[in-house]
Amino acid sequence: MLEGRESAVVERIRALVDAHLDELVALRRDLHAHPEVAHTEARTTAVVAERLRAAGLTPHLLPGTGLTCDIGPGVVDSGRKLVALRADLDALPVPDTCGEPWHSTVPGVSHACGHDVHTTVVLGAGLVLAALADQLPVGVRLIFQAAEEVQPGGATAAIEAGAMDGVGHVFALHCDPRVDAGRIGSRPGPITAASDPVSVTLTAEGGHTSRPHLTGDVVFALGQVITQVPAVLGRRLDPRAGVNLTWGHVHAGSAGNAIPATGTVRGTLRCLEARAWEEAGAVLREAVEHVVAPYRVQVDVQHLRGVPPVENEPHATRLLEAAARDVLGPDAVEATEQSLGGEDFAWLLTRAPGAMARLGTRVPGGRSFDLHRGDFTVDEAAIATGARVLARVALLAGEHPAPGVT
């Protein structure tokens, strides 16, 4: 049971979130109606910056799009590292089919991954912490990064611009349509996977389909790449690492009686374990080259190192779970599984320990709307949930830093 002072702080957090809730819901709907894809989030950045300035804060614009904003004592003033809360701003090139009055007004673009919720939640936590600035044991930095949905993503650019300078802990939430609103899903250790874009292009002279022996048949060779290379990875890398290569796009030729001169297949290589991720690129290239060797084609393998797994640091995970129980109730945290999805929050964790939890967005007892689909819909009660949890964990992390974090 919380002691008197802590109980009062928790009640203050709840009250402050409730006071801002109508505004936060309206802001989330505005962002949902005006989505912007990676590296174009100018309006979203301006909306967030304007609201922070109205709260008496001083946002710092990052190069291109995105911003940071510090609250409370700085590193020099307190002698302690900051606690960072991170949101991502970008939408996806996916048509909006949610059917809500605040549906996207941008053709072919929607917040199908819930970044409008992430942005609103971190802003809401920031407004709460601004009202509690005189009670903050250490300063808090809000990080609103661009371009999470592309690779290389906006996290690395934000780091290069100094977003993680002086940060001792970093926390984030990500929408999860499998978890009820009012709850979070959590786990220590890896919670997402490494995710790398892969492209294989084959070229040859091209020719007539009646004479495949006179040219390199890139279509047939692409078929071997599509079916055989994932199997090779499954035998060359530890199966416990959850290595998965899935193709999502293939193109070659335009006529049924002509062997084209070029063809390309694109997909994503995912790994649950960081060591396998380090090895996978070399194995991938070797496998492609050996598979196509008999077919007299030239091969170009493009493997972009995307993001490592998000590895939740145990102490930070305990703080995030404790924060959720404090502000939501003792049964608000459920165990979650590791996902094969990628998240460039992982790069921030290479600079400071921290944790990401899954923010429940499902109407309790209702339908799950999957991520990256145009009909993705959230229970907006998740906004209050997320803002309360992040405001509380910022205070807890300041009061209980991990060993070695000062």
N, C-alpha and C positions, 0 to 999 in steps of 0.2 A: 504493500500500500504506500502511496506517495506521502511523504512528510509534508507538513503545512506549507512551507515556502514553495516546494515543487508543485504541489496541488494548485496553489494560487497561480503559478506561472502557466500551468496547463490550461486552467480555466480562462486565463487572459488570452492565450493563443486561440482557444475556441471562440471566445467572444469577438476577437478582432477579425478572425476569418468570417464569422457570421455577419459582421458589420459590412464587410466588403463583398459578400457573396453575390448579391444581385449584380453589382458592377462587374465582377469577375465572369459570371455567366454571360453577361452581355458582351464582354470583351472577347471571350472565347468564340461566341457566335459570329462576331465581326471578323475575327481571324479566319474562321471556317469559311465565311462567305468570300474572303479575299485571299486565297492561297497563293503562295509564290514558290516556285521550284528552286532548287539549290542554286546558290550564288546570286539570286535575284530578289532576296527578301528585304528590299528597301522599305516598302510600306510597313511590313511587320516590325522591322527594327525601329522605325520612326514611332509607331504606335506604342511600343514598349518604352522607348526612351522618353516620350512625352509623359507617360504616366509616372515614371520614376522621378522625373523632374518635378511633377506636381506634388510628389510626396516629399520634396525637399532634398532629393538625392542627386548625385552627379554622375550620370552614366558616361562611360568612355566608349566611343564608337571604335569598333575593330576595322581593319582594312577591308574594304568591300562592303560586307554586311555583317550584322551581329554586333554585340556589345557586351561589356562587363560593367558592373556597378558594385562599389564597395560600401558596406554599411558598418558603422561602429568603429572601434579603434583599429588603426592600421598596424602593420607589423612593427614599425619603428616605435610607435606609441606603447604598444602592449608587450613587445618583446616576444610575442607568440605568433605562430603561423596562422593564416586565415583558414576558415572553413568555407568551401565553395559548394554552391548548388548549381547544377547545370540543366539547361533546357536546350532543345533544338528547334529551329524556326521553320524549316523547309517543308514543303508539301511534295506530292508525287504527281507525275504526269499520268494520272488515272481519272477518268470521268467520274463525276460525283453523281451517285444514284441514291443518296441517303433519303431523299424525299422530305427533308425538313424545310421549314420556311427559311432557314439560314443556309440553304445549300450553296455550293460554290457558284459564284458569278463569273468564273474564269473557265471557258470551255476546255475540257480535257485535263483539268488540274483539280486535285482535291487533297484535303488533309486525311488521307486514307490510312495513316499510321498514328494519328492522334497527336501530332506535334503541336497543334493548336491547344490541346489540353496541357501538354508539357509546359509550353510557354506560359499559359495562364497560371498554372500551379506554382511555378517558380516566381512569377511576378507576385502572386498572392502571398507566398511565403516572405518575399522581400518587403511587401507593404507591412506585414505583421512585424517583421524584425526591425523595420525602421521605427515603428512605434515603441519597440522595446530596446532601442539602441543603447540606452543608458544601463541596461541590464546584461548586455552581451559581454561574456568573459573574453572573447576574442572577436576580431572583425569577421564579417561574412562577405564573400564575393559571389554575386550572381553572374553566371556565365550563360549568355544567350548566343549559342553558336549557329553558324550557317551550315548548310550542306551536309547534313548527316546521311542523306539518302544516296549520295554518290561517293565514288572512291577515285582518288584520295579525297577523304571527307574534310569537313570544316573543323574537326577537332584539332588536327595537326596545324592548320593555319592559325587557329586561336592560340595554340601553345606557342607558335613562333612569334605571335604578336604580344606575348607576355601574360596571357590569361591565367596561367598556372603559376606564375612567379609568386613566391611567398605563401603558397597554399600548402597546408598540412593535411587536410582531409578534403575529399570531394564526394558528393552524393548526387544521385539522380533517381527518378522514377520513370518507368515506361508503361504505357497503357497495356493492359492484358484483358482481352474480352472473355477469357475463360475464368476470371476471378470476379466475384461479385463486388459491386461498388460498396465502399465502406471497409474494404479489406485490402491487404497487400499480400503478395507472394514473395517469399525470400528464401535464399540459400547461401551459405558461405561457399567460397571457392568459385569455380567457373559457372556462370549463369547463361552465357551466350557462347557462340562458336567463332572461330576465325572464319573470315569470309573473303574470298579472293575472286575477282573477275578473271575469266579465262577465255581466250579467243585462239582458235586454230584456223589458219588459212592455208589451203593447198593450191598449188598452181601447176599447170602443165601446158602442152601445146593446144589441147582441145581437138575435137574431130567428130567424125560421123559415128553414130551408135552402131552401125554395121561393122565398123572396123576398130573395136576397142583395143586390139593388140598393137595398133600403130600409134597410140598416144597414152599418156598417163590418165587414167580414169579417176578424176578427182571426186566424182559423186560416189563411186564404189569405195574409194579410199576413205571418204568422209564417213561412210557407213561403218567402216571398221573402227575409226576413231570413236564414233558415238557409242558403239557397243563394247569395244574391247578395253579402251583406256580406263574407264571406271573400274572394270574388273581387275586390271593390273594393279591399280592403286590399292584395291582391297587385299591383294596378296603381297604387296611390297611394304605396306605400312601396317603398324600394329592395329588390329581391328578394334581394340579397346579405345582407340583414339577417335572413333566415329568419323573417319574420313568419308566424305561424300562428294562426288562430282556429278552434278546434274546439268544437262544441257537445256537451254531455253530458247535457242534460236539457231536455225540452220538455213542457209541459202546457197544455191548453186544452179546456174543456168536459167533458161527461159523457154526452151523448146524440148519436146519429148524425144526428138530424133537427133539431138546434137549433144555431144559430150562437151561441157563447158571448160573454159581454160582456168577458171578459178572457182573456189567454193570456200565458205566459211561456216564454222559452227562456234557458237558462244554459249557460255554457261558460267556456273559458279562452283568453286572448290571450297568446301567447308570442312573444318576440323574442330573437334571438341577439345583437343589437347594441344598445348603450345609447342611441345617438342615435335610432334608429327607435322605441325604447320611449318616448322623450320625445314623439315626434310621434303615436304610434299612437292615443292616447285621443281626440284631437280628430278624427282621420280616421274613427275608429269611429263617433262620434256623428253626424258629418255623413253618413256612408254610411247608417246606419240611418234617419235622418230622410228622406233622399232616396228610399230604397227604398220606404218605406211611405207616402210623400206621396200617391199616387193613391187610397189605400184608405180614406180618411176614418176613421182611427183615431188615438187619442192615443198617444204613445210616451213611455216613461220608460226611459232608458238608465242603468244603474248600472255604472260602471267603477271598480273599486277598484285603486289602484296597489299591487300586491302586493310583488314583490321585483325588484330589478335583477339582471342577470347576475352570477354569481361571477366576478370578474376576478382570476386568480392573478398576483400581482406576481412578475416574473421572478427577482429575487434570492431571495425566499422560496421560490419553486418549486425553485430549484437547491438550497437548503438541505434541503427536504423530500426531494428525490430523493437527495441525498448521504446523508441519514440512513438512507433505506431500503437503499441499497447497503451502508452500513457494517454494519447489523445483520442484513440478510437475504441479502446476497451481491451480486456485481457485476451479475448479470442479473435483479435483482428488479424493475426498473422498466420498464414498457412505456408507449408512447405511447397516449393515449386521445383520443377524439373529444369535441367539445362536444355536450352534451345539451340537448334542449329542456325538460328538467325544471327546475323552480325550486327554489331553496334560500335560506332567509333568512340563512344565513351571509354572504350578500352584504352585508347591512347592517353586520355587524361590520367588513368590509373597507372601509367608508366611514370608519372611525375609525382604522384602522391597516393597514399592508401585511401581507399574509399569503398563504396558499395552502391549498387543499383538494385532496386526492388521493383516488382511488378505491381502496378497500380490497377486495382480492380475497376473495370468499366462496365460490367454486365449488370443490367437490371436484375436484382435478386430473383432467381427463379425464371428469368427470361431467356431470350435467345442470345447466343454468342455471335457477334458480328466479327468476322475474321479481319486481321490486319491486311493492308495492301489491297483491299477490295473497295470498290466505289460505294458500296452500301454500308461501310463501317460506321457504326453509330454507338455513342456512349451514353451511359447514365451520367448526367451532369452532376450528380452527387459526388462523383469522383473528384471534382475540382476542390471541394472543401476538404475531402479526405487527404488529397495530395498536399495542399497548402499547409494543413495542420501538421502532417508528418514531417515535411521538410523544415518548417519553422522550428519544430521541437528538436529535430536531430541536429540542427545548427547549434542550438544551445547545449545539447548534451555533448556533442563533439568538442565544443570549446571547454566544457568543464571536465571532460574525461578523455584527454588525447591518448592516442595509442602510444605504447612505449617507444621512445626515441623521437616522437614528434613534439617539438617545442615551438 
